[in-house]
Structures are given as C-alpha cells and as structure tokens.
C-alpha cells in the first residue's frame, strides 16, 4: 500500500460518516504545535507529511526521521483550516507515536551492537496491513529490513522442512524455477541441521534459538567450507544477549521484538487559541 493510500484510509477510519464538530463550526484559520512528551528516536515524518498534504494544510518540521528527541521538544508546527487540523490530529499523532516507538526500540538495539560488524534485521511479525509502515520505522531507527513477504525470498522454516524428504533435491528444484536473484534461507535448530543446509545449497543459514557456542561453531564451519554463505541469528534475541550473539561472527541478527515489543512514544498537539467567531 502506498503512503498516500495508507494515510487516507487511516483518516477515513477516524472520520467515519463525518466529523460532528465540523457541523457546528464554520471553517477558520488556525495553527498548532506537536510537542514530544517522551524521549527517544523520531520517525513518521514521511507519513505525517502525506497526511497533512492530503488535508490541505501545511506543516513545518523541526525534526528529521531518525533524530533523537527529548521530552518537551517542538517536533512540528502546523497551519491551515482549523477544522482540518482537528480532524487529522489523532491520526497524525498515532502515526508519529507508533513509528517513533519502533524507531526508539530499534535504536536501543543498534546502540547495544555498536562496534560489531553485524546487521540488525526485523521480521515479518508485523500488524496486518502495517508491514511497510512498521518496517519503515525500523529503518528510521537504524535497522535493516528482512524480507517483506513470501514473494521476497524463499525461506524454509521448520513447518516447511517437516514436509520435505530431501532438502538438497528441493533446493536444486527451487534454483531451476526461481529467479536468479532469489535467495534461499534455511532455518536450522542444530549444528548438524546447518551443515546439511550448507551442503544442500542454501544461501543463508538461520540459526534458530541456538546458544552462542553452537552459533560460533556454525560460523567457523561455514568460513572453512562455504565462505559465500551468510549466517543469521534469530530467536530469543534480547538486549542482554545482543553483544554475545554478535561475537559469534554471524552476519545478521533478526528480532521480531523491534516491532511487536515496541512501546509508543507520547506526543501531543496543541491548538492556538481561536480569535473571534462563535
């Protein structure tokens, strides 16, 4: 879904059959300010801009996506039809607060990984119809996106592997059918699983819920025998474990908690007093 369609549908959800306040007041020019009531990493500007444009108002941003913010910071100033500003208030704040919560959570993980040559990835554990938006917020926090959907890369997880008798034959068949640029990733729960997947022709090995000692062994084996293969760590990824996981030599660490454990930041919109009128 495009950014424009996303914000329009979000606003339509809130407007319902129409804004009752608009039936009481005539249009009037007004201004508003968006203030941070939390500290963290800001995100959502791209979507917020699209929403304000759609409403026919103007916004003057004081912050860029990915920048640090503190309690009390002025994030943006708005101007335009006061009715329109009031109509977009909740949708605009929801977008900015949600995105900034994910960016803040991601930035915490990035900070913990500082000094390690490893990529931090999100997952497909996103809210329905919000995948592009939530993955955008991860990028604002300094993270990288894993695949966007089932059409993005072929990943054979435990549920797939339970139905496969011969992994090597399956991968060979896939490479004959899939586009040349398509990566094949295999979820592995043990060192032996990883060895088999490498021999079978996998492009990426996912070390699923392995301890650090086993992941280090997988990395050493691939360096000695299949240096072109990438190794990803996933499962039970916490802030406390990040540095230890990174030290195993994996190429990437993926965590669904960047999104589903993120807490919204708190922002507020303050309208300038209206002068005159009824």
NORWOLIN-V806095 format. One line per field, one symbol per residue. ss: DSSP state (a for helix, b for strand, c for the rest). A space follows every 50 residues. Layout:
ss->???
This chain:
ss->ccaaaaaaaaaaaaaccccaaaacccccbbbbbbbbcccbbcccaaaaaa aaaaaccbbbbccccccbbccccbbbbbbbbaaaaaaaaaaaaaaaaaaa aaaaaaaaaaaaccccccbbbcccccccccaaaaaaaaaacccbcccccc cccbbbcaaaacccccaaaaaaaaaaaccccccbbbbbccaaaaaaaaaa cccbbbbbcccaaaaaaaaaaaaaaccccbbbbbcccccccaaaaacccc cbbbccaaaaccccccbbbbbccccccc
